[in-house]
């Protein structure tokens, strides 16, 4: 831990001793900020006419307002950076997933049918490698009647983003 620092600063024409673990330069910047605020408000006739305690409170409110606005802006910027990084990672992940999916084209896989895509002569299924809600699906075009839970051998014919497309293998072509 850094050592404690005592620094004399001039605020509003008075000398104060500030103590803490920040550098003396930091304490001087804080004092300079306060002096600049006092000077800024001291130029306003309406402010000068107020009692000193009211001037002090209004200046504190103004500084607190600036602090909260700056803190909010930092939060917004942090969220933008997080979103940008997340988007970059997701884009990279999608490229990797697509490459892996493309590598599956031409392979034959055992697929469990999960459901029918009504009016399209197609079914949706998964392989033993696919976790529900996490991994992609395989869409199978066929005229055959299948039911959920059926297992079929599928030849992968294409890849779209995270999913595969395929056709049921003809028992004579295996």
C-alpha positions in Angstrom: 0.0 0.0 0.0 1.2 3.5 -0.8 2.2 5.8 2.1 -0.1 8.5 3.3 0.4 12.0 1.8 -0.2 15.3 3.4 -0.4 18.2 1.0 -1.1 21.9 1.5 -3.4 23.4 -1.0 -4.9 26.9 -1.5 -8.7 27.0 -1.9 -10.5 30.3 -2.0 -7.5 32.1 -0.6 -7.2 29.8 2.4 -4.6 27.1 3.0 -5.9 23.6 3.7 -4.0 20.4 4.5 -5.4 17.5 2.6 -4.4 13.9 3.6 -4.8 10.7 1.7 -3.1 8.1 -0.5 -3.2 10.2 -3.7 -0.2 12.2 -4.9 0.3 15.8 -4.0 -0.2 16.7 -7.7 -3.7 15.1 -7.5 -4.6 17.2 -4.4 -3.4 20.3 -6.3 -5.6 19.4 -9.3 -8.6 19.0 -7.0 -7.9 22.4 -5.3 -7.5 24.0 -8.8 -10.8 22.5 -9.9 -12.6 23.9 -6.8 -10.9 27.3 -7.3 -12.0 27.4 -10.9 -15.6 26.6 -9.9 -15.5 29.3 -7.3 -14.2 31.8 -9.9 -16.8 30.7 -12.4 -19.7 31.2 -10.0 -18.1 34.4 -8.5 -18.7 36.1 -11.9 -22.4 35.7 -11.6 -24.1 38.7 -9.9 -27.0 36.6 -8.7 -24.7 34.1 -7.1 -22.6 36.8 -5.3 -25.8 38.2 -3.7 -26.6 34.9 -2.0 -25.5 34.1 1.6 -22.2 32.2 1.9 -23.8 29.0 3.1 -26.2 29.0 0.2 -23.3 29.6 -2.2 -21.5 26.7 -0.7 -24.5 24.4 -1.0 -25.2 25.4 -4.6 -21.6 24.8 -5.6 -21.6 21.4 -3.9 -24.8 20.5 -5.7 -23.3 21.6 -9.0 -20.1 19.5 -8.4 -22.2 16.5 -7.4 -24.3 16.9 -10.6 -21.2 16.9 -12.7 -19.9 13.9 -10.9 -23.0 11.8 -11.5 -23.2 12.9 -15.1 -19.6 11.9 -15.7 -20.2 8.6 -13.9 -23.2 7.9 -16.1 -21.2 8.7 -19.2 -18.5 6.3 -18.1 -21.1 3.6 -17.6 -22.5 4.3 -21.1 -19.1 4.1 -22.6 -18.2 0.9 -20.8 -21.5 -0.7 -22.1 -20.6 0.4 -25.6 -17.2 -1.2 -25.3 -18.7 -4.4 -23.9 -21.2 -4.5 -26.7 -18.5 -3.9 -29.4 -16.3 -6.6 -27.9 -19.2 -9.0 -27.6 -20.2 -8.4 -31.3 -16.6 -9.0 -32.4 -16.4 -12.2 -30.5 -19.8 -13.4 -31.8 -18.7 -12.6 -35.3 -15.5 -14.6 -34.9 -17.4 -17.4 -33.2 -19.9 -17.4 -36.1 -17.1 -17.7 -38.6 -15.6 -20.6 -36.7 -19.0 -22.3 -36.4 -19.6 -21.8 -40.1 -16.2 -23.3 -41.0 -16.9 -26.3 -38.8 -20.4 -26.7 -40.3 -18.9 -26.4 -43.9 -16.4 -29.2 -42.9 -19.5 -31.4 -42.2 -20.7 -31.2 -45.8 -20.5 -34.6 -47.4 -20.5 -36.5 -44.1 -23.1 -39.0 -43.2 -24.6 -38.6 -39.7 -27.2 -40.4 -37.6 -29.9 -37.9 -36.8 -32.8 -38.0 -34.3 -35.9 -36.3 -35.6 -37.3 -33.7 -33.3 -40.1 -32.3 -35.4 -41.7 -31.6 -38.7 -41.6 -28.4 -40.6 -45.2 -28.3 -41.7 -46.0 -27.9 -45.5 -42.3 -28.1 -46.5 -41.7 -31.8 -46.6 -38.9 -31.2 -44.2 -37.9 -32.2 -40.6 -35.6 -30.8 -38.0 -33.3 -33.0 -36.0 -30.0 -33.3 -34.1 -27.0 -35.5 -34.0 -25.4 -37.0 -30.9 -23.0 -33.9 -30.9 -25.8 -31.3 -30.7 -27.1 -30.0 -27.3 -30.6 -28.7 -27.3 -30.8 -24.9 -27.1 -27.0 -24.6 -27.6 -25.9 -26.2 -30.8 -27.3 -26.0 -34.3 -29.9 -28.2 -36.0 -30.0 -30.3 -39.1 -32.8 -29.7 -41.5 -33.7 -32.7 -43.6 -35.7 -32.5 -46.9 -37.6 -35.7 -47.6 -41.0 -37.0 -48.8 -40.8 -39.8 -46.2 -43.1 -39.7 -43.2 -41.1 -39.5 -40.0 -42.0 -39.0 -36.4 -40.3 -37.3 -33.5 -37.8 -39.7 -32.0 -37.1 -41.6 -35.2 -33.4 -42.0 -36.2 -32.3 -41.7 -39.8 -29.0 -41.7 -41.6 -28.5 -38.3 -43.3 -26.0 -37.0 -45.8 -25.1 -33.4 -45.1 -25.6 -31.3 -48.2 -25.1 -27.8 -46.9 -24.4 -25.4 -44.0 -26.1 -22.2 -43.1 -24.7 -20.2 -40.2 -25.0 -22.6 -37.2 -27.2 -25.2 -38.9 -26.8 -28.0 -41.4 -29.0 -29.2 -44.2 -29.2 -32.8 -45.5 -31.0 -35.6 -47.2 -31.9 -39.0 -46.0 -29.3 -41.5 -47.3 -30.7 -44.1 -49.7 -30.0 -47.5 -48.2 -28.5 -48.6 -51.5 -25.9 -45.7 -51.7 -24.2 -46.4 -48.4 
